[in-house]
Amino acid sequence: PSIEISFLQWCDGVGLELSSKVCVSKEGIVAEYGMLAKDDIEEGEVLFTIPRSALLHQGTTKVSTLLEKEQSSLQSSSGWVPLLLALLYEYTSSQSHWKAYLSLWTDFKTLDHPMFWSKEERGRLLKGTGVPEAVDRDLANIQREYTDVVLPFMTRHPDLWNPGTHTLDLYTQLVAFVMAYSFQEPQDEEDEEEEEEEKPPNPPMMVPMADMLNHVSNHNANLEFTQDSLKMVCVRPIHKGQEVFNTYGQIANWQLLHMYGFTEPCSSNSNDTADIPVANLYEAAARGAQSDLDRQLVEEQWEVLCQIMEEKAAFVFGKQGCLTDTELHTALKVLCMSKEELSEFKDNEGWEEDDEDDEKISLALSNEGLPKLKASWKRLIYEAACLTLRSYGDGEDEEKVMDVDRALMEDKAALMGLSCRQWKALQVRYGQKSILHGLMELTKS
């Protein structure tokens, strides 16, 4: 039987209940696999139910007892090592209980995260977007985790793992698999209220069938967690022949590409964002300094600001305005203080009770509020957006940088000629550039 038929037979065998109104499909969907409605589906209908025993994670794998026993030696910054060791074991075991499920991903060839692109290609297609830096951090972490935690552990258990089979390459593919296909169970609301300190998030787990669904920000189904099963529930009516979409959360295109290996068309992703580094706001302030005294004041303001926020921090702008509004508000206040205000601020070790409420700030830094800001604040935002936009190019001015991708987006023939990676990178770049360009329009004097 085909891989898909074996998988559906396996689902049957493990007690996964699939509604007769949906089917797994490779046709008529946005990615390799997906789910289609065979019939009209009402809001609230359950599309499928997965018993918890069918989930694949560190507690259900055949090697769970060992992973539990050794958990203190498997800690790492990601917290994913136990799941990844379980996957290394199950993926290469011919006897695995999840063989029919894992066989859907032959060699993980369909994963096309930027971590599998060459460094040159990432740099060329994604310059300025934040993706190349995020991938470099990931690859360094994966290598370190494999060398320092996974290898020593496998070497101690040669009956179950073999570094010859369970290589860094396979480990990296499995990290991408977990990034793109795993689910995290939300923390219990009640638990959170009882305990003062934050509990670490639940470790990720693989959820057969649920990971067949593709994502759009405007989704029509949602995964619900109950005591003994997980249920995919319809959240708005789906018509016969339409694709069933889950949501992975409110995710900007650069994060979708980085974590999941795909993007939405930038015009339809309502959660798209662009970052302006705080350093660009400082740079904008420094450029506006007319005299040595001004420059000295900007240096002092920056020093104060760096005590309040990380100098690597960034302000996040969405399609409706600033999403990190209290932080941006603080930075603008500090960078626009007079010498007297700054001395007073230092003497008081901060502001007197802040009289501005969050709602007011949020409104002031939304698309409606931005044009009405003080001229000095507007200038800083405008200049910082300008500087950020230039970082996507190679020395061209901001309008040129914007025009390159705008022309491409409007040229149907050119778009058709793009490779899959070029198209995805374009959605990320143009989405971010459009937000920054819009911000310049709203704050220009």
Salt bridges, closest charged atoms under 4 A:
GLU4 OE2 - LYS26 NZ 3.49
GLU32 OE2 - LYS26 NZ 3.66
ASP40 OD1 - HIS239 ND1 3.99
GLU45 OE2 - LYS21 NZ 3.15
GLU70 OE1 - ARG156 NH2 3.35
GLU70 OE2 - HIS157 NE2 3.48
ASP112 OD1 - ARG421 NH2 2.73
ASP112 OD2 - LYS424 NZ 3.26
GLU120 OE2 - ARG124 NE 2.71
GLU121 OE1 - ARG421 NH1 2.84
ASP136 OD2 - LYS119 NZ 2.90
ASP136 OD1 - ARG122 NH2 3.58
ASP138 OD2 - HIS258 NE2 2.51
GLU185 OE2 - ARG52 NH2 2.82
ASP191 OD2 - LYS199 NZ 3.46
GLU264 OE2 - HIS215 NE2 3.33
GLU283 OE2 - ARG287 NE 3.35
ASP292 OD1 - ARG295 NH2 2.96
GLU300 OE1 - LYS346 NZ 3.69
ASP354 OD1 - LYS333 NZ 3.55
GLU356 OE2 - HIS329 NE2 3.37
GLU356 OE1 - LYS333 NZ 3.38
ASP394 OD1 - LYS127 NZ 3.38
GLU398 OE1 - ARG390 NE 2.72
GLU399 OE1 - HIS437 NE2 3.31
ASP403 OD1 - ARG406 NH1 2.75
ASP405 OD2 - ARG429 NE 2.81
ASP405 OD2 - LYS433 NZ 2.82
GLU441 OE1 - LYS444 NZ 3.11
